[in-house]
Amino acid sequence: MALSRLEKAQVWLYKALMGVVFMLFRLLSPRRPAMSGKKLPPVSSPLLVMSATQLAKKIRRKEVSSVEVVRAYIDRIQEVNPFLNAVTKDRFDAALQEATQVDKLIEEETGGEEVLEDRLPLLGVPLSVKESFSLQGMPLTTGVISRRGVVATVDAPPVALLKRAGAIPMGVTNTSELCMWCESHNHLHGITSNPYDLERIPGGSSGGEGSILGAAGAVIGVGSDIGGSIRMPCFFNGIFGHKTTPGVVSLDNQYPPCTGRHPEYCSSGPMCRYAEDLLPMLKIMAGPNAHMLSLNKKVDLKKLRFFTIPHDGGSQMTYPVSKELMEIQRKVVKSLEADLGVKVKEVSFPGLRYGFQIWDTYMALPDDEGKTPTPFAELMGEPGRPVWPLWELLKWLIGKSEHTMAAIGLGLLEMTHVSKPSPFIIQQKEKLQKEVDELLGTDGVFLYPSHPRVAPKHHHPLFRPFDFAYTGVINILGLPVTQCPLGLGEEGLPLGVQVAAGKLQDHLTLEVALYLEKTFGGWRDPGAN
């Protein structure tokens, strides 16, 4: 069974619509100031090249004060943010006050280092927060001009848990408009750049997080992911990130809220520069649901079954995976086989070539009570009336729209949705789900490209809008997946790979991340390259 004529017409319509929109964008969009030749200054403070785990230990042992660490990160953010536009609102004064309180607490603690480690494992460590998470007293706009004055009155549960563990929030970071695009650009906070090449994107929607972490302006952060919003920024910025098994980390007090069946596909998770911080962060962020995962279970990599999937099989919607990304994935396979004595089996799934259609179809499905997701055009207008995407396109043509072309384009795409989902795509997803679940079991992991290419130049995703299918399809499959950096490629841009496992087997991919960091070197200072 193949795509019907109607479904083929939909594919053609998607491409034609995007082609027209992007042509208009290229003709009418104002040019950005040239950033060619400019690069970030290298990291100078040794405090900025330690993991959160190491920093917390040094702070507990009084080898360094929390105030010193927080000041070092304030200095770094002030140094790099003019290049990046990653942090949209800081809370430096409050962070320094909280660091002072941390140092006082440590001086007065009589129970010893072990007590502090058990009770406050991240005591005194700086934290960055994606602006779509509620952080009390900070903006909660996700780049929508009509939400300019919205300020969070509470902390989102994962943020609250990290603060309770002793972490000190430094500020909030930029997102794509309404968190539904792979470039962090909006008309409220502007556009964010990649620390390795300022003319390139940091990804989205957690792009501000990825950018400031990659630039060593943060050591740990939090992101959310419904189509790759943790993994693409981590890939493009050369850091680690984990999309947790859905239903483990709370999605409460985020904007936009998850509606329809979105909670089945969306995950919150840790983003960081050092692999050893992933596991302790996830334990904290999972809170009362940590028991759902086997995070304390020892993993012997030699006893796992490894698989590699080099590409999606030739989708009509995505571009081919670049040679350098295919090659780095082959190097991972060779390293695993040489170092661990395992056999990595290459597999393919025909359903992956429909990755975008699967993601697009399932994102629009109603939940068990028949409630459909909140329309994107409605979110674009909140707290006022829904917008009319065609009208916004006309306004954009004369420079009067408050919305980005990406958001308008998504609103237009939403208008093409048919009321009844494609039986063929439903069948492909169900078949793919069964095949993947049976393959992985509780001891299998697979490697899969993070994206068809390294970080694109600004606005270029508008010309390749469906490449996120490499991450998005894994959301619909409900798998945990860790994004791992693998050094720098030909253009000095980060390479990487996704490592996925069966549902609730997050501990397997986190262990593979530690191995890959040791083998391929992990994060690299963008200012030194």
Residue, then its C-alpha position, 0 to 999 in steps of 0.5 A: m500500500a502506498l500514498s493515495r492520490l490525495e496524500k500525494a497531493q498534500v505532499w505537493l501542496y506542502k512543498a508548493l506552499m512552503g516554496v512560495v512563502f520562502m521565496l517571498f521571505r528571501l525577497l522581502s526579509p531585511r538583511r542581517p548585519a554581517m557577522s562573518g569573521k567574528k567569533l567568541p572569545p575563548v574561555s578564560s576561567p577554569l571554573l567554566v570548564m568543570s561539570a556541574t557535578q565537579l562544581a558542586k563538590k568543590i563548593r561543598r568542600k569550600e575549595v571554591s565559593s558559590v559566589e565565585v562560580v556565579r560571578a564567573y558565569i555572569d562575566r561569561i554571559q556578559e562577554v558572549n551574549p552580545f554576540l549570541n542574544a541567547v539570554t533574554k532576561d537575567r537575574f544576576d543580582a538575585a543569583l549573587q544573593e542566593a550564592t551568598q546564602v549558599d556559602k553561608l549555609i555551607e559555613e554553618e553546616t555541621g553534618g558534613e559534605e555527605v549530608l549536603e550532597d544527599r540533600l542538595p546535590l547541585l548546591g551553588v551551581p548556576l542554571s539556565v532556563k528555557e523561557s517557556f518554563s515558568l521561573q518565578g518573577m521572570p518573563l513567560t512569553t515564548g517570543v509572542i509580542s502580545r505576551r510582552g508583559v507576562v511574568a511567571t508567578v510560580d516555578a515549573p516543577p522541573v525548575a522548582l526541583l532543581k532549585r530545591a536541589g540547590a541550583i541557582p537560576m541565572g536567567v531565561t533564554n530565547t526560543s522560537e515563536l511559540c516553541m514550534w520552529c527549529e530556529s530561535h527567532n521571534h519579534l519580541h527578543g530577536i534572533t539567537s546565533n550559534p556560538y561556533d558560527l554566528e551566521r548559523i542557527p542554534g536550533g530551536s525551540s530550546g535554541g537560547e539554551g543550546s547557544i549559551l551552554g555551547a558558549a560556556g555561559a551556562v553549565i546546565g539547563v532545562g529544555s523541552d522537546i516535542g519534535g526535536s527541541i532539545r536534540m537539535p539545539c544540542f546537536f547544533n551547539g555541540i552539547f549533551g541533551h536528553k529527551t526523557t521517556p514521556g510522562v516522567v518529567s512534569l510538563d506543568n507550568q510551561y507555555p504553550p501548554c500541552t493539549g490534545r495528545h501532545p503530552e504523549y509526545c512532549s518531554s522535558g529534560p536536561m541540557c548540559r555540556y558534560a555527560e556526567d551531569l545528565l543522570p543526576m539532573l534527570k533524577i532531580m527533574a523526575g521528582p516523584n516519578a524517578h522510580m519509573l526509570s532504572l536510573n540507579k541500575k548499573v549498565d554494562l555496555k558490553k551486554l547491550r545490543f547495538f543497532t545503527i540506522p544511517h538514514d530515513g530510507g529516502s523520504q520525499m520530505t527530507y534532504p539526504v544525510s550529509k557525507e560527514l554525518m554518515e561518516i561520523q556515525r560509521k566511526v561510532v559504530k567502529s569504536l563501539e565494536a573495537d572497544l566493547g567487542v559488540k556487533v553493531k547491526e545496521v537496520s532499516f525501517p521503511g516507515l521512517r521515510y514517512g517520519f514527517q507525515i507521522w509526526d504531523t498526523y499524530m500531533a493533530l489527533p484528539d486525546d481520549e476525550g476527543k479534545t484536539p490540540t489548541p490551534f496554532a493560529e489561536l496561540m499566535g493571538e493569545p491573550g487576544r483573538p486567534v490570528w488569520p494566517l493569510w492576513e498575517l502573511l499580507k501584513w508581513l509583506i509590508g512589514k506590519s506583522e508581529h509574527t515571524m515568517a516561520a510562525i505564519g508558515l506553520g499557521l498556513l500549513e495548519m490550514t491544509h490539514v484534513s479532518k480525517p487522518s490518513p489511514f496509510i500514515i496511521q498504518q505506517k506508524e503502528k507498524l513502525q512502533k511495533e518493529v522498533d519496540e520489538l527490536l529494542g526490548t529492554d537491552g537495545v539501543f540504536l544510533y540515528p542521525s540527528h539531522p541531515r546536516v550540521a547547523p544551517k545558516h540563519h533562516h535556511p531551515l525555511f527552505r528545508p522545513f521538514d528536516f526535523a523529521y529525524t528527531g520528530v518521529i522519535n517523539i511520536l514513538g515515545l522513546p527516550v533519546t540522548q543527543c551526543p556531540l562527536g567533535l567538530g566537522e569540516e567547517g568547524l561545526p559540531l557533529g553528533v548522533q542520537v542514541a535511542a532506547g526502549k521506553l523507560q530505558d533512559h539509563l541505557t542511553l545516558e551510559v552510552a553518552l558517557y562512553l561517547e564523551k570519553t571516546f570523541g571528546g565531548w564539548r569543545d570551546p567554540g572560542a578556541n576553534 
